[in-house]
Amino acid sequence: MPCNPRGCDIDLVSVVLHEIAHGLGFTTLFDYRSGEKFDSRLRCPDMGLCSLAEGCAHGDCLGRGYDDRYLLQLIEAGTGRILSTMTSAERAGVLVSDGGLAWSGDELARASVLLNSGVDINGDVHMHDPARLAPGSSVTHFSPVLSPDQLMEPGYTGPIHDTGLPGGLAAYLLADLGWPLRAESICGDADGSGQIGIADALVVLRAALGLPGSCPLSVCDVNGDQELSVVDALLILSLVVGNPVSFDCSAG
């Protein structure tokens, strides 16, 4: 059912989808303020904001803790340094670097070809890291600079009901965390959106050129020659513009 909120109205379906994504893993447990990793000796009354538990001396907690799945994918944009390998102080600094926090994952990288902004040349997508820490918003949302607007930005950007591309990059971030995009692959559907379009040709082209991002032969080798090449990308593009083209991914 179409929904077009007027004025300051907020679309309920978009909000529900947003919160479901957080529940599926679009969140992390380390301490945003100190950069310290989650530890059983810490109590976390608010998501991501932990205080030292009673009986745990500050020095005893430093350098310990656990890497949650989300944290393992966060990097420093530009340098590629993985946040989970940094010291607590270094990690906390990146979180307020205003453009220095990014997500590194094959699934999100291959879907990021549709972004006009907020993505690096290697496919790393920028996450929300304002210069002033914003509890509940920082780290666990895409950066507002992303275009087109995304369901998982920190502020409401309008009704987004389609969890596929272009506004549903969250599904690909969750895929990097281990969630399956769908049960069955479609030959030529390189971005996993469920339909074949220009984005699929771009994903295959990136893989053919050796750029970051996954593109399995069972989906991307549309000419069935057991390798990815520019030819596969051109065949997908040819189909998109209306030419009669048949695909064969069986060799993969």
N, C-alpha and C positions, 0 to 999 in steps of 0.2 A: 504494500500500500504506500503510495507516494507521500512524502512528508516534507513540507517546506515551511519551517518555522519562521514566524514574522517577528521583526523587531528584536527584542532580547530573549525570545523563546529559545529553548535548547531542546534539541531532538533527543528523545528518550532512548531510541534504538541505538544511536551513535554512542551515547554515554554507557549503555549496558555492554556493547561490544568492546568499548575501551576498557572497562573494568574487568571483563572476562579475560582479556589479553593479559592484564596484570596477574590475574589468578592463575593463568597457565604458565607463568614464568617470566613475564616481562617486568622483572623486579630483581633486586639484589639485597643482600643482608649485611654487607659490611658498613662500617660507620662512616658516613659522609663527612663528618666534621674532622675527625682525626685520621681517617684513612685506614684505621685498624680493621683487620678481617674479623668476620663473625667468630665468636668463641662461646662455648657453652657456659663460660663464667660471666658472660655479659648478659644483661637484660635489655630487651629492645621494646620499650613501650610504643614506639612509633616506628613505622617501616624505615629501616636504614639508619635510624638515629639511636645509637646504643650508648648506654652509660655503664660505668664500671659497677659490677655487682659488689655487694658487701663482702669484705674479706679478700678482695682481689686487689693487691697493690698495683699501682699504675705501671711500675717497671716490669712486674711479672707478666703483664698482659701484652706488652709490646713485642712485635715480631712473631706472635703466635696466631692461631686461628685457622679458619678453613676457607678454601676457595669455593665459592658457590659457582654454579654453571654459568650464570650471567657475567660474573666478574671475569671469568676466563676469556671472554670474547672482547672485552674492552681494551682499547689501545690508546696511546697518545698519537693524535693525528700528526702526520708529517714525519715523525721519527719511527713510528711503528712499534714503540716500546709497549710491552704488555703490562697492564696495570697490576696484575696479580704477582709480577716479579719485582715490582717496585717496593721501596720502603713505604711505611705508612704516610710519612710526611710528603714524599713525592706523589703518592697516589692522591692525597687530599689536595695537592696543588693543581693537579690536572683537572679535578672536578670543578674548579672555579677559573679555568683558563679562557673561557669565552671563545670557543672554537677549537680547542685542543683535544677534545674527547671524541672518540669515534668507535664504531663497531666493526670488527673484522671477522667475517664469516663467509664461506663460499656461497651459501644460499642467498643471503642478502646482497652480496656483491653482484650476483648474476641478475638479480631483479632491479638493481639500482640504475640500470641503463636508462630507465624512464625518468630519472630525476633530472631536473634542470639546474638545481643548485643543492648544496648541502652534501655533496659526495666528492671524494678525492678521485684522482685519475685511476687509482688501483681498485676502486669500488668500495672503499671504506666509507661508511655513512656516518655523518656527524650526529652526536647525541647532545642532549640539553645540558650545557655546562655554563650557566651565567656567571659573571664575575662575582656576584653575591649569591651564596648558596641559597637555594630555594627548596626547603624540605618538602617532600612529596612531589616535587617536579623535576629537580636536578637528577641527572643520571638515568632515571628509569622512563625517559621519554625521548623521542626523536627531537632534534633541534628544530625550532620554529623556522629556520632558514630553508628547510626542505621545500622544494616545489616540484610537483603539485603537493597541496596540503595532504597531511597524513592523519589517519585515525588516532595514532598514538603520539600526537604532539601534546605539550603540556597544557595548552589552552584549547578551548572549543573553536573549531575552524569551519563548522557548518555540518550539515547532514552527510555522513558517509556510512552507507549501509553495505556496500560491496566490499568484502574482505579480500577481494582480488586486486590486481593492479588497476589504476595507478595509485589509489589511496590506501591500499592494504599491504604496505610493506611489512607490517607487523607479522604477518603470516610467515614471511621468509626469515625474519629474525627468530621467531619461535622454531622454525625448521632447523636453524643453526643450533638450537638448544636440544634438538632431538625429536621434535614433533613432526610427523609425516605431513607433507603438503596435501596428499590425497592417496587413495589406495591404488589407483591405476594410472600409468603414464600414457600420454598421447604422443605418437611420433610427430616431431616437429614443434611440440609445445615446450620449448626450451626454458621458459621462465616459470612453468608450472601454473599458469593462470587458468588453465582449462580451455583456452582457445588460442588459435594461432594468429599472430600479428607481427607488426614490425619489430616489437621488442624481442621476439624470439630470434629473428634474424640477427639482431645486435648481440644477443647473448652468444649465439653460435660463432659470430665473427670474433668476439672477444676471446673465446676459447681457441679458435683457430690461430689467433695471433699470439697466444700464450699468455694473455692477461689473466689476472686472478678471477676465480669463479668456476663453479662446477658445471659440467655439461656432458652427461653420460652418453655414450654411443647409442644406447637403447632408445634415446629420445632425440638426440641431435644429429646423428649420422643418417640424414634423410635420403641419401643416395645409395646407402648400403655398401660402401666400399671399405668399411671398417677403419675409417679415420675421419677426423674433423678437418674441414678445409673451408676456404672461402666459397667453394662451390655449394656446400650445404646451406650457407647463409643466403646465397643468391637464389637457390631453389625455393627457400621459404619466402623470400621477398617476392619472387615471381608469383607464388600462390596468392599472396596477400593482395597483389594488384589485379588479380582476376584471371591469370593464365591457368590453363588446365595442366596441373602438375600432380604427379602421384609420388608419395613417399614410401620408402622401404627401410625401416629401422631394424629389420629382423637380424641383420648381421651382427648388431650390437648385443 
